Amino acid sequence: MSNMEEKGLVVSEIKEKFRQASGIVLADYRGLTVAQVTQLRTQLRQAGVEFRVMKNTLVRRAANEVGVEGLDSYLKGPTALAFSADPVAPAKVLMDFAKVNKLKTFKIKAGVLDGKVIGAEGVKDLAELPSREVLLAMVLRGMQAPLSGMANVLQGPIRKMGYALEEVRKLKAAQ
């Protein structure tokens, strides 16, 4: 297999990852020790995120071929990409890792959210969102509140009728 064919296969693989992932974060991983990279990969894997170091030229080519525009300016220097079906997971794990380890050289370059490029600030904002499970719980709570309120309103007249019947029973028992 020639070098060109090999690069073509890698570009195809990257294109497929761009299509499948809802959230992608690009990071400059300089300054990480081997132990830190291993720890980071473990945390990302547990969150369902794939972390790969890739050549900028191949990422640029794949991004252009799938229609992701505006990524070129971020593809300078060492670049690692974190791919996930959950748009928040890669941003959250990478930002938390950088914060906990007090990393100065590890930097988030940019992100891709459903095919649109966002800057480092956008990735930071994304990382501060609650997790998917918390958001789902909030939605369910919002849906349950009106239902329980309606149940209480509907029970009011029934409860009042029960009180009235109890009073009638007491009056009849007293006679």
Secondary structure, DSSP 8 states (H G I E B T S, - for coil): --HHHHHHHHHHHHHHHHHH-SEEEEEE-TT--HHHHHHHHHHHHHTT-EEEE--HHHHHHHHHHHT--S-GGG--SS-EEEEESSSSHHHHHHHHHHHHTT-SS-EEEEEEETTEEEEHHHHHHHHTS--HHHHHHHHHHHHHHHHHHHHHHHHHHHHHHHHHHHHHHHHHHH-
